[in-house]
Amino acid sequence: MILPLQITSRNLELTEPIKANIREHAEKLDKYYGRITSCRITVEALPHRSLYNLHIDITVPGAELVIKLDPNTDLYLAIRDAFQDARRKLEDFASRQRGDIKQHTKALHGLIKTLFPDQGYGFLTTVDNREIYFHKNSVQNQKFNQLVVGMEVRFAEEMGEKGPQATYVKVI
């Protein structure tokens, strides 16, 4: 159960069946992410247009998820659509926390500093003067034996057994 659940309205009086519908949808959100700390729902009637808008603020550890869709002429559809979007955002948040969604790192720039062609590896130097090891198998758009000291490259870095290493190297 989401605690506390706050339901407010603007420009309309919420009936008990509407509040019950909102509470039912909100309780189902726990299935998608069980650590919701608060959920604030605002139901708004747009005057003179017969449209309903639902705004949902969900607080989870380390983040706040905000759901606001285009207004709808049917209040129950506006509630359903907003909670479907909330479910998707909670599922995405939970996936990111579990590490299911791969976070792409930005390609780094560097220069080839040293090559050991007979042993199949070399070292890059970064803008901040760090040395990064790379193996011939990590070179992507050129053959290792065609590399020359001083070539500008893009690369991705990870921590290896003996220090930082390039997972790929592309000559610019």
HELIX and SHEET records of a PDB file:
HELIX    1   1 GLU A   16  LYS A   28  1                                  13    
HELIX    2   2 LEU A   29  LYS A   31  5                                   3    
HELIX    3   3 LEU A   75  ARG A   98  1                                  24    
HELIX    4   4 LYS A  136  SER A  138  5                                   3    
HELIX    5   5 PHE A  144  GLN A  146  5                                   3    
SHEET    1   A 4 LEU A   5  ARG A  10  0                                        
SHEET    2   A 4 SER A  38  LEU A  46  1                                        
SHEET    3   A 4 LEU A  51  VAL A  60 -1                                        
SHEET    4   A 4 ALA A  63  LYS A  68 -1                                        
SHEET    1   B 5 GLU A 131  HIS A 135  0                                        
SHEET    2   B 5 TYR A 121  THR A 126 -1                                        
SHEET    3   B 5 LEU A 108  PHE A 116 -1                                        
SHEET    4   B 5 GLU A 152  GLY A 160 -1                                        
SHEET    5   B 5 GLY A 163  VAL A 171 -1                                        
END                                                                             
